[in-house]
Amino acid sequence: MEKYATVDESAFPLVRITFTGSKSNDGNFQDYLDQTKNCYRHKQKFVLIFDASRASIPSFRHQKMQGDWLRENKQMVEDYCLGTAYVIPSAAIRTLLKMIFSFQRQSIPYQVFETNAEAEAWVKAVLANNSR
Protein backbone atom coordinates (compact mmCIF):
# COMPACT_ATOMS: atom_id res chain seq x y z
CA MET A 1 0.00 0.00 0.00
CA GLU A 2 1.35 3.39 -0.96
CA LYS A 3 1.50 5.77 1.97
CA TYR A 4 -0.69 8.86 1.85
CA ALA A 5 1.68 10.64 4.27
CA THR A 6 4.82 10.01 6.29
CA VAL A 7 5.19 11.07 9.92
CA ASP A 8 8.65 12.07 11.12
CA GLU A 9 9.13 12.51 14.87
CA SER A 10 12.96 12.47 14.75
CA ALA A 11 13.18 16.17 15.73
CA PHE A 12 10.51 15.98 18.49
CA PRO A 13 9.00 18.33 19.74
CA LEU A 14 8.84 19.21 16.04
CA VAL A 15 6.79 16.65 14.13
CA ARG A 16 6.72 16.79 10.35
CA ILE A 17 3.93 15.15 8.38
CA THR A 18 4.72 15.04 4.67
CA PHE A 19 2.10 14.11 2.12
CA THR A 20 3.53 11.79 -0.54
CA GLY A 21 1.34 12.67 -3.51
CA SER A 22 -0.34 9.26 -3.50
CA LYS A 23 -4.09 9.19 -3.88
CA SER A 24 -6.08 8.57 -0.72
CA ASN A 25 -7.79 5.24 -0.14
CA ASP A 26 -9.46 3.92 2.99
CA GLY A 27 -6.33 2.06 4.11
CA ASN A 28 -3.64 4.67 3.58
CA PHE A 29 -5.83 7.51 4.84
CA GLN A 30 -6.72 5.64 8.05
CA ASP A 31 -3.01 4.82 8.46
CA TYR A 32 -2.18 8.54 8.18
CA LEU A 33 -4.82 9.40 10.82
CA ASP A 34 -3.55 6.63 13.13
CA GLN A 35 0.08 7.76 12.75
CA THR A 36 -0.93 11.34 13.46
CA LYS A 37 -2.73 10.29 16.64
CA ASN A 38 0.32 8.25 17.66
CA CYS A 39 2.34 11.50 17.91
CA TYR A 40 0.35 12.32 21.03
CA ARG A 41 1.47 9.19 22.92
CA HIS A 42 4.33 11.15 24.52
CA LYS A 43 1.81 13.39 26.34
CA GLN A 44 4.25 16.28 25.79
CA LYS A 45 3.82 19.61 24.05
CA PHE A 46 4.89 19.71 20.40
CA VAL A 47 4.41 21.54 17.12
CA LEU A 48 3.43 20.16 13.72
CA ILE A 49 4.46 20.99 10.19
CA PHE A 50 2.12 19.56 7.58
CA ASP A 51 4.03 19.64 4.30
CA ALA A 52 1.37 19.50 1.60
CA SER A 53 3.73 20.49 -1.20
CA ARG A 54 2.99 17.24 -3.03
CA ALA A 55 -0.40 16.44 -1.51
CA SER A 56 -3.14 15.00 -3.65
CA ILE A 57 -6.65 16.09 -2.81
CA PRO A 58 -8.34 13.35 -0.76
CA SER A 59 -11.81 12.17 -1.63
CA PHE A 60 -14.75 13.91 0.01
CA ARG A 61 -15.18 10.82 2.23
CA HIS A 62 -11.60 11.18 3.46
CA GLN A 63 -11.98 14.94 3.93
CA LYS A 64 -14.92 14.16 6.21
CA MET A 65 -12.83 11.52 8.03
CA GLN A 66 -10.22 14.23 8.67
CA GLY A 67 -12.88 16.59 10.00
CA ASP A 68 -14.29 13.83 12.23
CA TRP A 69 -10.78 13.05 13.50
CA LEU A 70 -10.27 16.71 14.43
CA ARG A 71 -13.59 16.78 16.29
CA GLU A 72 -13.02 13.45 18.09
CA ASN A 73 -9.47 14.37 19.15
CA LYS A 74 -10.04 18.05 19.86
CA GLN A 75 -9.17 17.93 23.56
CA MET A 76 -6.02 15.87 23.01
CA VAL A 77 -4.86 18.26 20.29
CA GLU A 78 -5.56 21.30 22.49
CA ASP A 79 -3.69 19.71 25.41
CA TYR A 80 -0.48 18.87 23.54
CA CYS A 81 -0.20 20.58 20.15
CA LEU A 82 1.14 24.13 20.49
CA GLY A 83 0.52 24.99 16.85
CA THR A 84 0.40 23.75 13.30
CA ALA A 85 2.20 25.14 10.27
CA TYR A 86 0.82 24.14 6.89
CA VAL A 87 3.14 24.27 3.87
CA ILE A 88 0.74 24.65 0.96
CA PRO A 89 2.05 26.13 -2.26
CA SER A 90 -1.14 25.09 -4.13
CA ALA A 91 -4.22 27.31 -4.10
CA ALA A 92 -6.42 24.22 -4.58
CA ILE A 93 -5.02 22.57 -1.46
CA ARG A 94 -5.41 25.80 0.53
CA THR A 95 -9.10 25.75 -0.48
CA LEU A 96 -9.31 22.10 0.64
CA LEU A 97 -7.92 23.03 4.05
CA LYS A 98 -10.64 25.64 4.45
CA MET A 99 -13.22 22.96 3.56
CA ILE A 100 -11.84 20.54 6.17
CA PHE A 101 -11.95 23.30 8.78
CA SER A 102 -15.57 23.98 7.82
CA PHE A 103 -16.35 20.45 9.11
CA GLN A 104 -14.41 21.12 12.30
CA ARG A 105 -12.59 24.33 13.17
CA GLN A 106 -9.00 24.01 14.28
CA SER A 107 -8.84 25.07 17.90
CA ILE A 108 -5.09 25.65 18.16
CA PRO A 109 -2.89 28.32 16.56
CA TYR A 110 -2.03 27.66 12.94
CA GLN A 111 -0.54 29.43 9.96
CA VAL A 112 -0.37 28.60 6.26
CA PHE A 113 2.93 29.09 4.44
CA GLU A 114 4.19 28.64 0.91
CA THR A 115 7.62 27.30 1.93
CA ASN A 116 9.11 24.96 4.52
CA ALA A 117 11.59 27.65 5.62
CA GLU A 118 8.72 29.98 6.60
CA ALA A 119 6.94 27.16 8.43
CA GLU A 120 10.08 26.14 10.31
CA ALA A 121 10.72 29.73 11.45
CA TRP A 122 7.16 30.00 12.75
CA VAL A 123 7.20 26.69 14.67
CA LYS A 124 10.59 27.55 16.22
CA ALA A 125 9.09 30.83 17.44
CA VAL A 126 6.06 28.97 18.84
CA LEU A 127 8.35 26.55 20.70
CA ALA A 128 10.51 29.41 22.01
CA ASN A 129 7.47 31.33 23.24
CA ASN A 130 6.15 28.28 25.06
CA SER A 131 9.43 27.31 26.74
CA ARG A 132 9.43 30.40 28.96
C-alpha positions, 0 to 999 in steps of 0.5 A: 500500500502506498503511503498517503503521508509520512510522519517524522518525529525524529526532531521531536517536539517538532513533528513533520507530516509530509504528504507523498502525492499518493491518492487517498484510499481507505487504508492509507488515509486511516493509516495517516490518521492513526500515525498522526494520533500516535504523535500524542502518545508522549503526552508532551507539548509539540508543534506540527508541520504539515508539508502539503507540497505534493499532496493529492486532494483526498476524496470527500469521504476522506476529507470528512474523516479528517474533520471527524478526526479533528472533532473526536481528538479536539481535547487531546490536540488542544492539550499537547499541540502548540501549533500547526504550520501548513506548507501549501504552495497550491491554491487548490489545497489551501481551499481544501484546508478551508473545507476541512476546517468547515467540518471542524474548526482548528482550535489551536494556533495555525498558519499557512505558508508557501515554503518549509523555511517559513513554516520552520521559522514559525514553529521555532518561534512557537516553541521558544514562546512556550518554553518560557 
